[in-house]
Amino acid sequence: MAIRSNLRVLHSLKEAKEGRRIPYREIVSNTRLTKAQVSRYMNNGIKLFHADTIESLCHYYKCKPGDIIVLENNGSAA
């Protein structure tokens, strides 16, 4: 099992709901995160999940922490 970021899915859902493309700069502007942070979450490059970052993303995407951070079964036997 692995913990991963589900932000790309949330982002796609928000774009579909709003009917427009949402650039990283808009997320950066509304969350006060850096473009690098947003990119790492979008591309599942996060190894350490900070509470304040998760909180900012939850406010922007109107979701709960469990919507951003998910436990994924990687298919390998334990």
Wavefront OBJ file of the C-alpha trace (Angstrom):
o trace
v 0.000 0.000 0.000
v 1.093 3.559 -0.608
v -0.105 6.991 0.423
v -0.494 9.322 -2.526
v -1.879 12.692 -3.503
v -5.242 12.692 -5.263
v -5.060 16.395 -6.140
v -4.959 15.881 -9.903
v -8.372 14.157 -9.738
v -9.828 16.899 -7.524
v -8.436 19.515 -9.892
v -9.984 17.830 -12.936
v -13.349 17.645 -11.168
v -13.175 21.354 -10.264
v -12.310 22.262 -13.863
v -15.214 20.185 -15.165
v -17.632 21.668 -12.645
v -16.582 25.228 -13.488
v -16.299 24.522 -17.211
v -12.850 26.068 -17.570
v -9.152 25.341 -17.341
v -7.644 26.382 -13.989
v -3.930 27.250 -14.229
v -1.448 26.622 -11.411
v -0.978 30.383 -10.980
v -4.622 30.682 -9.905
v -4.168 27.957 -7.291
v -0.951 29.621 -6.087
v -2.718 32.975 -5.818
v -5.647 31.543 -3.846
v -3.737 29.211 -1.531
v -0.450 31.089 -0.953
v 1.417 27.894 -1.832
v 4.331 27.911 -4.243
v 4.042 26.669 -7.820
v 6.516 23.904 -6.892
v 4.292 22.737 -4.020
v 1.213 22.666 -6.229
v 3.130 20.814 -8.927
v 4.399 18.176 -6.476
v 0.876 17.546 -5.192
v -0.517 17.377 -8.729
v 2.165 14.922 -9.835
v 2.160 12.810 -6.666
v 5.696 13.890 -5.800
v 4.979 14.494 -2.109
v 6.690 12.402 0.546
v 5.838 14.603 3.545
v 2.320 16.005 3.867
v 2.192 19.264 5.847
v -1.043 20.084 7.673
v -1.040 23.766 6.694
v -0.611 22.867 3.015
v -3.426 20.306 3.166
v -5.612 22.868 4.939
v -5.001 25.473 2.209
v -5.810 22.975 -0.521
v -8.958 21.841 1.319
v -10.209 25.423 1.496
v -9.530 25.999 -2.196
v -11.027 22.714 -3.419
v -13.790 22.664 -0.771
v -12.889 19.157 0.305
v -11.633 17.147 3.278
v -8.031 15.991 3.875
v -9.040 12.421 3.007
v -10.013 13.620 -0.460
v -6.455 14.836 -1.098
v -4.458 12.117 0.664
v -5.477 8.573 -0.238
v -4.201 5.124 0.614
v -3.690 3.138 -2.568
v -3.240 -0.608 -2.852
v -0.270 -1.039 -5.191
v -1.178 -4.633 -6.016
v 1.857 -6.293 -4.447
v 1.521 -9.052 -1.869
v 2.461 -8.210 1.703
l 1 2 3 4 5 6 7 8 9 10 11 12 13 14 15 16 17 18 19 20 21 22 23 24 25 26 27 28 29 30 31 32 33 34 35 36 37 38 39 40 41 42 43 44 45 46 47 48 49 50 51 52 53 54 55 56 57 58 59 60 61 62 63 64 65 66 67 68 69 70 71 72 73 74 75 76 77 78
